[in-house]
Amino acid sequence: GVCLASAALLSGRLGRFFLALLERLRGGPGSGRIASMLGELRTWRADKAFVLRVALLAFLVQSLRVLTHVMVASAMDIELDATRILQLYVLVPVLGVAVVLPISFNGLGVREFVATRLMPEVGIAAETALAMQLVTYLVQVAVSLVGGLVFVVMLLQGRLRLRRESPK
């Protein structure tokens, strides 16, 4: 779904349609930001190699998220066959989209609620899905904390500099 939406927005014809629609809705909340985003997407469309690299990076990140779920499931003795692992490639990004909704702290509760509704559809019991999501969340927090510590150490050692850009 996300890939199709991105491809559609990168399309010149659809981009022009959205810009024309925004012109009609001029002054609506966020219309300037959306027009700016569509303009950026138009410039990226010309650099197909860049778009491909971004898509591959996004796929890698999602694959690592799925791998985390698979490893947690394995540690919890949850049997996942190849079909269920492929189904996780659909479900895990849906969970990722659900947690960005600004209705809880860091997606806590939202991710677990969505998982307990979706995972039974692929044969993972709701209780198991809940436990799996909580453990996966803790693993992801632990990995993020390690990355944060590495960042701070590199910053303090002077091996990393923060760039300050002027606001647009």
DOTORNU-448513 format. One record per atom (N, C-alpha, C, O): atom name; x, y, z. Coordinates in steps of 0.1 Angstrom, whole numbers, plus 2048, in hexadecimal, padded with zeros to 3 digits. Example, Ala and Ser with C-alpha at 12.3 -4.5 7.8 and 13.67 -1.06 7.14 Angstrom:
REM DOTORNU-448513
N  884  7C7  84E;
CA  87B  7D3  84E;
C  884  7DF  84E;
O  88E  7DF  855;
N  880  7EA  847;
CA  889  7F5  847;
C  881  800  84F;
O  886  80B  850;
//
This chain:
REM DOTORNU-448513
N  808  7F4  800;
CA  800  800  800;
C  809  80D  800;
O  806  816  7F8;
N  813  80D  809;
CA  81B  818  80A;
C  823  81A  7FD;
O  825  825  7F8;
N  828  80F  7F8;
CA  830  810  7EB;
C  827  815  7E0;
O  82B  81D  7D8;
N  81A  811  7DF;
CA  811  816  7D5;
C  80E  824  7D7;
O  80E  82C  7CD;
N  80C  829  7E3;
CA  809  837  7E6;
C  816  83F  7E2;
O  814  84A  7DC;
N  821  83B  7E5;
CA  82E  842  7E2;
C  82F  843  7D3;
O  833  84D  7CD;
N  82D  838  7CC;
CA  82E  838  7BD;
C  824  841  7B7;
O  827  848  7AE;
N  818  841  7BD;
CA  80E  84A  7B7;
C  811  859  7B9;
O  810  861  7B0;
N  817  85C  7C5;
CA  81B  86A  7C8;
C  827  86E  7C0;
O  828  87A  7BC;
N  82F  865  7BC;
CA  83B  868  7B4;
C  837  869  7A5;
O  83E  86F  79D;
N  82B  865  7A2;
CA  826  866  794;
C  823  875  791;
O  81D  87C  799;
N  828  879  785;
CA  826  887  782;
C  817  88B  780;
O  813  895  785;
N  80F  882  77A;
CA  801  885  778;
C  7FA  886  785;
O  7F2  890  787;
N  7FC  87D  78E;
CA  7F5  87D  79B;
C  7FA  889  7A3;
O  7F2  88F  7AA;
N  807  88C  7A3;
CA  80C  898  7AA;
C  805  8A5  7A5;
O  802  8AD  7AD;
N  804  8A6  798;
CA  7FD  8B2  793;
C  7EE  8B2  797;
O  7E9  8BD  79A;
N  7E8  8A7  798;
CA  7DA  8A6  79C;
C  7D9  8AB  7AB;
O  7D0  8B3  7AE;
N  7E2  8A6  7B4;
CA  7E1  8AA  7C2;
C  7E5  8B9  7C3;
O  7DE  8C0  7CB;
N  7EE  8BE  7BB;
CA  7F1  8CD  7BC;
C  7E5  8D5  7B7;
O  7E2  8DF  7BD;
N  7DE  8D1  7AD;
CA  7D2  8D8  7A8;
C  7C7  8D7  7B3;
O  7C0  8E1  7B5;
N  7C6  8CC  7B9;
CA  7BC  8CA  7C4;
C  7BF  8D3  7D0;
O  7B6  8DA  7D5;
N  7CC  8D5  7D3;
CA  7D0  8DE  7DE;
C  7CE  8EC  7DA;
O  7CA  8F4  7E3;
N  7CF  8F0  7CE;
CA  7CC  8FD  7C9;
C  7BE  901  7CC;
O  7BA  90C  7D0;
N  7B5  8F7  7C9;
CA  7A7  8F9  7CC;
C  7A4  8FA  7DA;
O  79B  902  7DE;
N  7AB  8F3  7E3;
CA  7A9  8F3  7F1;
C  7B2  8FD  7F8;
O  7B4  8FC  804;
N  7B8  906  7F1;
CA  7C2  90F  7F6;
C  7BE  915  804;
O  7B2  918  806;
N  7C7  915  80C;
CA  7C5  91B  81A;
C  7C0  910  823;
O  7BE  913  82F;
N  7BE  904  81F;
CA  7BA  8F9  828;
C  7C6  8F6  831;
O  7D1  8F9  82E;
N  7C3  8EF  83C;
CA  7CE  8EC  846;
C  7D8  8E2  83F;
O  7D5  8D8  83A;
N  7E4  8E7  840;
CA  7EF  8DF  83B;
C  7F1  8DF  82C;
O  7FA  8D7  827;
N  7E9  8E6  824;
CA  7EA  8E6  816;
C  7F8  8EA  811;
O  7FD  8E5  807;
N  7FE  8F4  817;
CA  80B  8F9  813;
C  815  8EE  815;
O  81E  8EC  80D;
N  814  8E7  820;
CA  81E  8DC  823;
C  81C  8D1  819;
O  826  8CB  814;
N  810  8CD  816;
CA  80E  8C3  80C;
C  813  8C6  7FF;
O  819  8BE  7F8;
N  810  8D3  7FA;
CA  815  8D7  7ED;
C  825  8D7  7ED;
O  82B  8D3  7E3;
N  82B  8DB  7F8;
CA  839  8DA  7F9;
C  83E  8CC  7F8;
O  848  8C9  7F1;
N  838  8C3  7FF;
CA  83C  8B5  7FE;
C  83A  8AF  7F0;
O  843  8A8  7EB;
N  82F  8B3  7E9;
CA  82D  8AE  7DC;
C  838  8B4  7D2;
O  83D  8AD  7C9;
N  83C  8C0  7D5;
CA  847  8C6  7CD;
C  854  8BF  7CF;
O  85B  8BC  7C5;
N  857  8BB  7DB;
CA  863  8B3  7DE;
C  862  8A6  7D7;
O  86C  8A1  7D1;
N  857  89F  7D8;
CA  855  892  7D1;
C  858  893  7C2;
O  85D  88A  7BC;
N  853  89F  7BC;
CA  856  8A0  7AE;
C  864  8A1  7AB;
O  869  89C  7A1;
N  86C  8A8  7B4;
CA  87B  8A9  7B1;
C  881  89B  7B3;
O  88B  898  7AB;
N  87C  893  7BC;
CA  882  886  7BE;
C  87F  87D  7B2;
O  887  874  7AF;
N  874  87F  7AC;
CA  86F  876  7A1;
C  87A  876  796;
O  87B  86B  78F;
N  881  881  794;
CA  88B  881  78A;
C  897  879  78D;
O  89E  874  784;
N  89A  877  79A;
CA  8A5  86F  79E;
C  8A1  861  7A2;
O  89F  85E  7AE;
N  89F  858  798;
CA  89A  84B  79A;
C  8A3  842  7A3;
O  89F  83A  7AB;
N  8B0  845  7A2;
CA  8BA  83D  7AA;
C  8B8  841  7B9;
O  8B9  838  7C1;
N  8B6  84D  7BC;
CA  8B4  852  7CA;
C  8A7  84B  7CF;
O  8A7  846  7DA;
N  89C  84B  7C7;
CA  890  845  7CC;
C  892  836  7CE;
O  88C  831  7D8;
N  899  830  7C5;
CA  89C  821  7C7;
C  8A4  81F  7D4;
O  8A1  815  7DB;
N  8AE  827  7D7;
CA  8B6  825  7E3;
C  8AD  827  7EF;
O  8AE  820  7F9;
N  8A4  831  7EF;
CA  89B  834  7FA;
C  892  828  7FC;
O  88F  823  807;
N  88C  823  7F1;
CA  883  817  7F2;
C  88A  80B  7F7;
O  885  804  7FF;
N  897  809  7F3;
CA  89F  7FD  7F8;
C  8A2  7FF  807;
O  8A1  7F5  80E;
N  8A5  80B  80B;
CA  8A8  80E  819;
C  89B  80B  821;
O  89C  805  82C;
N  890  810  81C;
CA  883  80E  823;
C  880  7FF  824;
O  87B  7FA  82F;
N  882  7F7  81A;
CA  880  7E9  81A;
C  889  7E2  824;
O  885  7D9  82B;
N  896  7E7  825;
CA  8A0  7E1  82E;
C  89B  7E4  83D;
O  89B  7DB  845;
N  896  7F0  83F;
CA  892  7F3  84D;
C  886  7EB  851;
O  885  7E5  85C;
N  87C  7E9  847;
CA  870  7E1  84A;
C  874  7D2  84C;
O  86F  7CB  854;
N  87E  7CE  844;
CA  883  7C0  846;
C  889  7BE  853;
O  887  7B3  859;
N  891  7C8  858;
CA  896  7C7  866;
C  88B  7C6  870;
O  88D  7BF  87A;
N  881  7CE  86E;
CA  876  7CE  878;
C  86F  7C0  878;
O  86C  7BB  882;
N  86D  7BB  86C;
CA  867  7AD  86B;
C  870  7A3  871;
O  86C  79A  878;
N  87D  7A4  86E;
CA  887  79B  874;
C  887  79B  883;
O  888  791  88A;
N  885  7A7  889;
CA  884  7A8  898;
C  877  7A0  89C;
O  878  799  8A6;
N  86C  7A2  895;
CA  860  79A  899;
C  863  78B  898;
O  85E  784  8A0;
N  869  787  88D;
CA  86C  779  88B;
C  875  773  896;
O  872  769  89C;
N  87F  77B  89A;
CA  888  776  8A4;
C  881  776  8B2;
O  884  76D  8BA;
N  879  780  8B5;
CA  872  780  8C1;
C  868  774  8C2;
O  867  76D  8CC;
N  861  771  8B6;
CA  858  766  8B6;
C  860  759  8B8;
O  85B  750  8BF;
N  86B  758  8B2;
CA  874  74C  8B4;
C  878  74A  8C3;
O  877  73F  8C8;
N  87B  755  8C9;
CA  87F  755  8D7;
C  873  751  8E0;
O  875  74B  8EB;
N  867  754  8DC;
CA  85B  751  8E3;
C  855  744  8DF;
O  84A  740  8E3;
N  85C  73C  8D7;
CA  858  72F  8D2;
C  84A  730  8CA;
O  842  728  8CB;
N  849  73B  8C3;
CA  83E  73D  8BA;
C  842  738  8AC;
O  84C  73E  8A6;
N  83B  72F  8A7;
CA  83F  729  89A;
C  83B  732  88E;
O  82F  735  88D;
N  844  736  886;
CA  841  73E  87A;
C  846  737  86E;
O  852  735  86C;
N  83D  733  865;
CA  841  72D  859;
C  843  739  84F;
O  841  744  852;
N  848  735  843;
CA  84B  73F  839;
C  83F  748  835;
O  841  754  833;
N  833  742  835;
CA  827  74A  832;
C  825  755  83C;
O  822  760  839;
N  826  751  849;
CA  824  75B  854;
C  82E  766  854;
O  82B  771  857;
N  83B  762  851;
CA  845  76C  850;
C  842  776  845;
O  844  782  847;
N  83E  771  839;
CA  83A  77A  82E;
C  82E  783  833;
O  82D  78F  82F;
N  824  77D  83A;
CA  819  785  83F;
C  81E  790  849;
O  818  79B  84A;
N  829  78E  850;
CA  82E  798  859;
C  833  7A4  851;
O  833  7AF  856;
N  838  7A1  844;
CA  83C  7AC  83C;
C  830  7B6  839;
O  833  7C1  835;
N  824  7B1  83A;
CA  819  7BA  839;
C  815  7C0  846;
O  812  7CC  847;
N  814  7B7  850;
CA  80F  7BC  85D;
C  818  7C5  865;
O  813  7CF  86B;
N  825  7C3  865;
CA  82E  7CB  86C;
C  82E  7DA  867;
O  82E  7E3  870;
N  82E  7DD  85A;
CA  82D  7EB  856;
C  820  7F1  85A;
O  81F  7FD  85D;
N  815  7E9  85A;
CA  808  7EE  85F;
C  809  7F2  86D;
O  804  7FD  871;
N  810  7EA  875;
CA  812  7EE  883;
C  81B  7FB  884;
O  818  803  88D;
N  824  7FC  87B;
CA  82D  808  87B;
C  825  814  878;
O  827  81F  87E;
N  81B  813  86F;
CA  813  81F  86C;
C  809  822  877;
O  807  82D  87A;
N  804  817  87E;
CA  7FB  81A  889;
C  802  821  895;
O  7FB  829  89B;
N  80F  81E  897;
CA  815  824  8A3;
C  819  833  8A1;
O  81C  83A  8AA;
N  818  838  894;
CA  81B  846  892;
C  80F  84F  895;
O  810  85B  895;
N  803  849  897;
CA  7F8  851  89A;
C  7FA  857  8A8;
O  7FF  850  8B1;
N  7F8  864  8A9;
CA  7FB  86B  8B6;
C  7F1  869  8C0;
O  7EB  873  8C5;
N  7EF  85D  8C4;
CA  7E4  85A  8CE;
C  7EA  853  8DB;
O  7E3  850  8E4;
N  7F7  850  8DB;
CA  7FD  84A  8E6;
C  80C  84D  8E6;
O  812  852  8DD;
N  812  84A  8F2;
CA  821  84C  8F3;
C  828  841  8EC;
O  828  836  8F0;
N  830  845  8E1;
CA  838  83C  8DA;
C  830  830  8D4;
O  836  825  8D2;
N  823  832  8D2;
CA  81B  827  8CC;
C  817  81C  8D6;
O  811  812  8D2;
N  81B  81D  8E2;
CA  818  813  8EC;
C  808  811  8ED;
O  801  81B  8EF;
N  804  805  8EC;
CA  7F6  802  8ED;
C  7F0  801  8DF;
O  7E8  7F8  8DC;
N  7F3  80B  8D7;
CA  7EE  80B  8C9;
C  7F3  7FF  8C1;
O  7EC  7F7  8BB;
N  801  7FD  8C2;
CA  807  7F2  8BB;
C  802  7E5  8C0;
O  7FF  7DC  8B8;
N  800  7E3  8CD;
CA  7FC  7D7  8D2;
C  7ED  7D4  8CF;
O  7E9  7C9  8CC;
N  7E5  7DF  8CF;
CA  7D7  7DE  8CC;
C  7D5  7D9  8BD;
O  7CE  7D0  8BA;
N  7DC  7E0  8B4;
CA  7DC  7DC  8A6;
C  7E1  7CE  8A4;
O  7DB  7C6  89C;
N  7EC  7CA  8AB;
CA  7F1  7BD  8A9;
C  7E7  7B2  8AE;
O  7E6  7A8  8A8;
N  7E0  7B5  8B9;
CA  7D7  7AB  8BE;
C  7CB  7AA  8B5;
O  7C3  7A0  8B6;
N  7C9  7B3  8AC;
CA  7BD  7B2  8A3;
C  7C2  7AC  895;
O  7BA  7A5  88F;
N  7CE  7AF  891;
CA  7D3  7AA  884;
C  7DA  79C  884;
O  7D7  794  87B;
N  7E2  79A  88E;
CA  7EA  78E  88F;
C  7E1  781  88F;
O  7E5  777  889;
N  7D6  781  896;
CA  7CD  775  896;
C  7C9  771  888;
O  7C6  766  885;
N  7C8  77B  87F;
CA  7C4  778  871;
C  7CE  770  86A;
O  7CB  769  860;
N  7DB  770  86F;
CA  7E5  767  868;
C  7E9  75C  871;
O  7F3  755  86F;
N  7E1  759  87B;
CA  7E3  74D  884;
C  7EB  74F  890;
O  7F0  745  896;
N  7ED  75B  894;
CA  7F5  75E  8A1;
C  7EA  763  8AB;
O  7E4  76D  8A8;
N  7E9  75C  8B6;
CA  7DE  75F  8C0;
C  7E1  76D  8C5;
O  7EC  772  8C6;
N  7D6  774  8C9;
CA  7D6  782  8CE;
C  7E0  783  8DA;
O  7E7  78D  8DB;
N  7DF  77A  8E3;
CA  7E7  77A  8EF;
C  7F6  779  8EB;
O  7FF  780  8F1;
N  7F9  770  8E2;
CA  807  76E  8DD;
C  80B  77B  8D6;
O  817  77F  8D7;
N  802  781  8CE;
CA  806  78D  8C6;
C  809  798  8D0;
O  812  7A0  8CE;
N  801  799  8DB;
CA  804  7A4  8E5;
C  812  7A2  8EB;
O  819  7AB  8EC;
N  815  796  8F0;
CA  822  793  8F6;
C  82D  796  8EC;
O  837  79B  8EF;
N  82B  791  8E0;
CA  835  793  8D5;
C  838  7A2  8D3;
O  843  7A6  8D1;
N  82D  7AA  8D2;
CA  82F  7B8  8D0;
C  836  7BF  8DB;
O  83F  7C8  8D9;
N  833  7BB  8E7;
CA  83A  7C2  8F3;
C  849  7BE  8F3;
O  851  7C7  8F5;
N  84C  7B2  8F0;
CA  85A  7AE  8F0;
C  861  7B4  8E4;
O  86C  7B9  8E6;
N  85B  7B5  8D9;
CA  861  7BB  8CD;
C  863  7CA  8D0;
O  86E  7CF  8CC;
N  85A  7D1  8D6;
CA  85B  7DF  8DA;
C  868  7E0  8E3;
O  870  7EA  8E1;
N  869  7D8  8ED;
CA  874  7D9  8F6;
C  882  7D7  8EF;
O  88B  7DE  8F2;
N  882  7CD  8E6;
CA  88E  7CB  8DE;
C  891  7D7  8D5;
O  89D  7DB  8D5;
N  887  7DD  8CF;
CA  88A  7E9  8C6;
C  88E  7F5  8CF;
O  897  7FC  8CA;
N  889  7F6  8DB;
CA  88D  801  8E4;
C  89C  7FF  8E8;
O  8A4  808  8E8;
N  89F  7F2  8EB;
CA  8AD  7EF  8F0;
C  8B7  7F2  8E4;
O  8C1  7F8  8E7;
N  8B3  7EE  8D8;
CA  8BC  7F1  8CD;
C  8BD  800  8CA;
O  8C8  805  8C7;
N  8B2  807  8CB;
CA  8B2  816  8C9;
C  8BB  81C  8D4;
O  8C2  826  8D1;
N  8BA  818  8E0;
CA  8C2  81D  8EB;
C  8D1  81C  8E8;
O  8D9  825  8EB;
N  8D5  810  8E3;
CA  8E3  80E  8E0;
C  8E7  818  8D5;
O  8F2  81E  8D6;
N  8DF  819  8CB;
CA  8E2  823  8C0;
C  8E3  831  8C5;
O  8EB  839  8C1;
N  8DA  835  8CF;
CA  8DA  842  8D5;
C  8E7  844  8DD;
O  8ED  84F  8DC;
N  8EC  83A  8E4;
CA  8F8  83B  8EC;
C  904  83C  8E2;
O  90D  845  8E5;
N  904  835  8D8;
CA  90F  836  8CE;
C  90F  845  8C8;
O  91A  84B  8C7;
N  904  84A  8C5;
CA  902  857  8C0;
C  908  862  8CA;
O  910  86A  8C6;
N  904  861  8D6;
CA  909  86A  8E1;
C  918  869  8E2;
O  91E  873  8E3;
N  91D  85D  8E3;
CA  92B  85B  8E5;
C  933  861  8D9;
O  93D  868  8DB;
N  92E  85F  8CD;
CA  935  865  8C1;
C  934  874  8C1;
O  93E  87B  8BD;
N  929  879  8C6;
CA  927  887  8C7;
C  931  88D  8D1;
O  937  898  8CE;
N  932  887  8DC;
CA  93B  88C  8E7;
C  949  88B  8E3;
O  952  893  8E7;
N  94D  881  8DB;
CA  95B  87F  8D7;
C  95E  888  8CB;
O  96A  888  8C7;
N  955  88F  8C6;
CA  957  898  8BB;
C  958  891  8AD;
O  95B  897  8A3;
N  954  884  8AD;
CA  954  87D  8A0;
C  947  87F  898;
O  946  87A  88D;
N  93E  887  89E;
CA  932  88A  898;
C  92E  898  89A;
O  92F  89D  8A6;
N  929  89F  890;
CA  925  8AD  892;
C  916  8AE  88E;
O  912  8A8  884;
N  90F  8B6  895;
CA  901  8B9  891;
C  901  8C5  888;
O  908  8CF  88A;
N  8FA  8C3  87D;
CA  8F9  8CE  873;
C  8ED  8D7  877;
O  8E2  8D2  87A;
N  8EF  8E3  877;
CA  8E4  8ED  87A;
C  8E0  8F3  86D;
O  8E8  8FA  867;
N  8D3  8F0  869;
CA  8CE  8F6  85D;
C  8C5  901  860;
O  8BD  901  86A;
N  8C5  90C  858;
CA  8BC  917  85B;
C  8AE  912  857;
O  8AC  90B  84D;
N  8A4  917  85F;
CA  896  913  85C;
C  891  919  84F;
O  895  924  84B;
N  889  912  848;
CA  884  916  83B;
C  879  91F  83C;
O  873  924  833;
//
